[in-house]
Amino acid sequence: MGVVEIAGTEATLAAPDPNHFGGDIRIIKTGATDWETVPVTGIEGGRGIGVVDIARALRGGAPYRASGRLGLHVLDAMLATAESIDGRTFVSVGSRAPEVPALPEGWDPTSLSI
């Protein structure tokens, strides 16, 4: 299966090793017996894609995806997860993630263009 599994009320998602930035993402819906593979598209990247995105955004005068609001939400979710584990109960995440656009189709971290 995956290295990272996220279980929810409607499904479980199994993701590959996040250190390798590739591989299948699989999902099984609650009550189902078979896993489905979710197609992954685009170039396989690696560490540094976020930095490339920020550099290109700064050069082009555009907003970048890894905003402070997103970082705050990630931290908030991590703290709520730890509290949930410690307390063995559901814990609400106080913040909401900002809408973050996906990388465009064909985005290439090795390209020299902005």
For each residue, the residues with C-beta under 8 A, 3 or more apart:
1: 5 14 26
2: 5 13 14 15 16 25 26
3: 15 16 17 18
4: 14 15 16 17 18
5: 1 2 12 13 14 15
6: 12 13 15
7: 12
8: 11 12 13
9: 30
10: 29 30
11: 8 27 28 29 30
12: 5 6 7 8 27 28 30
13: 2 5 6 8 25 26 27
14: 1 2 4 5 25 26 27 28 35
15: 2 3 4 5 6 18 23 25
16: 2 3 4 20 22 23 24 25
17: 3 4 20 23
18: 3 4 15 21
19:
20: 16 17 23
21: 18 44 45 46 47
22: 16 40 44
23: 15 16 17 20 40
24: 16 37 38 40
25: 2 13 14 15 16 37 38 40
26: 1 2 13 14 35 36 37 38
27: 11 12 13 14 35 36 38
28: 11 12 14 32 34 35 36
29: 10 11 32 36
30: 9 10 11 12
31:
32: 28 29
33:
34: 28
35: 14 26 27 28
36: 26 27 28 29
37: 24 25 26
38: 24 25 26 27
39:
40: 22 23 24 25
41: 105
42: 103 105 106 107
43: 107 108 109 110
44: 21 22
45: 21 48 49 109
46: 21 49
47: 21
48: 45 51 52 109
49: 45 46 52 53 109
50: 53 54 65 66
51: 48 54 55
52: 48 49 55 56 109
53: 49 50 56 57 64 65 66 103
54: 50 51 57 58 64 66
55: 51 52 58 59
56: 52 53 59 60 62 64 114
57: 53 54 60 61 62 63 64 65
58: 54 55 61 64
59: 55 56 114
60: 56 57 114
61: 57 58
62: 56 57
63: 57 67
64: 53 54 56 57 58 67
65: 50 53 57 70 100 101 103
66: 50 53 54 70 71
67: 63 64 70 71 98 100
68: 71 72
69: 72 73 98
70: 65 66 67 73 74 97 98 100
71: 66 67 68 74 75
72: 68 69 75 76 95
73: 69 70 76 77 93 95 96 97 98
74: 70 71 77 78
75: 71 72 78 79
76: 72 73 79 80 93 94 95
77: 73 74 80 81 93 95
78: 74 75 81 82
79: 75 76 82 83
80: 76 77 83 84 91 92 93 94
81: 77 78 84 85 91
82: 78 79 85 86
83: 79 80 86 87 91
84: 80 81 87 88 89 90 91
85: 81 82 88
86: 82 83
87: 83 84 91
88: 84 85
89: 84
90: 84
91: 80 81 83 84 87
92: 80
93: 73 76 77 80 96
94: 76 80
95: 72 73 76 77
96: 73 93
97: 70 73 100
98: 67 69 70 73
99:
100: 65 67 70 97
101: 65
102:
103: 42 53 65 107
104: 107
105: 41 42
106: 42
107: 42 43 103 104
108: 43 111
109: 43 45 48 49 52
110: 43
111: 108
112:
113:
114: 56 59 60
